[in-house]
Amino acid sequence: MTIPPRLIGRKEAAEYCGISPTCFSLWVSTHKMPPAIPGTRMWDKRAIDAKLDEISGLVSSAPADPFDKWQRENRSGQSSGRDSLAEWRAGKEKRRAKYRPQMGLEYRLETALVYMAAHPECDTAALIPNAGPAMLEALLRAGAVRLIGTVREALRYALTEAGNAEAARIKKWRSLAP
């Protein structure tokens, strides 16, 4: 008969508590669960049990000093994990709003525009993947591209300054997607 180990990793600790590893990490960061043993990535089952007993009200903990409680809750500047997550999401939305595309193009048109910005040598409908004359005409009407001539009966297009700026916004907007 083998004795189960007292020290367990994050995944095992999460399973032990019946929650996901991500949720366990959130609980550790909000002091609902004890931190890992210093210098390791291991948690003591007894410390987890004690913390669970404490937060579920099974064991009354010693009266906490109000200042210690305040300091613990405000160590990183947030009052709780939920508040910090809401603040993070609000900040991300604020950053995202700065890069919101302004031309109101469809996704396929945005993709073609970003491709043209990354590959300026691709200036005809045949050289741009999944693009056709109708897409380039729509970009032309939106002011994102301009007609620069023809080569062997194929129309050639180049990005305008507004098109380049829109492509940069789209790229940044997509990188900040939730």
Secondary structure, 3 states (H helix, E strand, C coil): CCCCCCEECHHHHHHHHCCCHHHHHHHHHCCCCCCCCCCCCCEEHHHHHHHHHHHHCCCCCCCCCHHHHHHHHCCCCCCCHHHHHHHHHHHHHHHHHHCCCCCCCCHHHHHHHHHHHHCCCCCCHHHCCCCCHHHHHHHHHHCCEEEEEEECCEEEEEECHHHHHHHHHHHHHHHCCC
